[in-house]
Amino acid sequence: MKINIVAGGPHNLIPGLERYAGEEVIWVGVDRGVSYLLSAGIKPARAFGDFDSVTDEELAEIEKEVSNLNKFKPEKDETDMELALNWSMAQQPESILIFGATGGRLDHFMANVQLLVKPVLEEKALQIEIIDRTNILNVKKPGSYIIEKHPGMKYVSFLPVSPAVSGMTLENFKYPLKDCHIPIGSTLCISNELISDHGTFSFSEGILLVVRSKD
């Protein structure tokens, strides 16, 4: 089982959702993202939000089309995305892909990036990615990883989301590293590129944000 979450970020940044569909996929809508899904001909299995960003007409359609609608008051301790992600993680899926989580308000975007850290802190073996038309983001715990070239997304950046990342090693990259200490705030690992079909990155301590990008 896989879960795809669609939030209400700018629609022009959301890639074609049909390429991520499949019988094993459960779709979850977040606030305006529910309308995006319905417009794409996809009926979400679950919907979460206070729905303060949709019109009365859009909300009426959502209430008509979505049977498992979780509606909350705007005054709450979690964001709509966090509520949807908490439910999704509890289903123990193979993976979670998040769309509509970039662009628009920077506070929402930064909060969504921080949510990628949740499974690492909770020691869950779960891959979560934020995907838009020009970026793929995920978070890694210490270990060694193989990374393959991605068509059209040649840039690879590594950013600490903990006070530091230690033992950072990059192989088969344009700018290789060996056992480096990367403090938070460093731009040393921005805009690197693979020089073969695949490379490896590894580190021994910290939490790392990995960003695949294209111009």
ZIFENNOR-V639645 format. One record per backbone hydrogen bond with DSSP energy under -1.0 kcal/mol. CO is the residue of the C=O (numbers start at 1). NH is the residue of the N-H. Records with the same first field share a line. If there is no record, write none. Layout:
CO->NH ; NH
//
This chain:
1->94
2->26
3->97
4->28
5->99
6->30
10->13
11->14
13->133
17->20
18->21
22->25
24->2
26->4
27->45 ; 46
28->6
29->48
30->33
31->34
32->36
33->37
34->38
35->39
36->40
37->42
38->41
46->29
47->70
48->31
49->72
55->59
56->60
57->61
58->62
59->63
60->64
61->65
62->66
67->69
68->47
70->49
74->76
79->83
80->84
81->85
82->86
83->87
84->88
85->89
86->90
89->92
95->3
96->129
97->5
98->131
99->7
100->9
105->109
106->110
107->111
108->112
109->113
110->114
111->115
113->116
114->117
115->118
117->121
118->122
119->124
120->123
124->126
127->96
129->98
130->137
134->214
135->132
136->212
137->130
138->210
140->208
143->203
145->201
147->199
150->153
155->213
156->192
157->211
159->209
163->184
165->182
166->204 ; 205
168->180
169->202
170->177
171->200
172->195
177->170
180->168
182->165
183->186
187->190
189->158
192->156
193->174
197->149
199->147
200->171
201->145
202->169
203->143
205->166
207->161
208->140
209->159
210->138
211->157
212->136
213->155
//
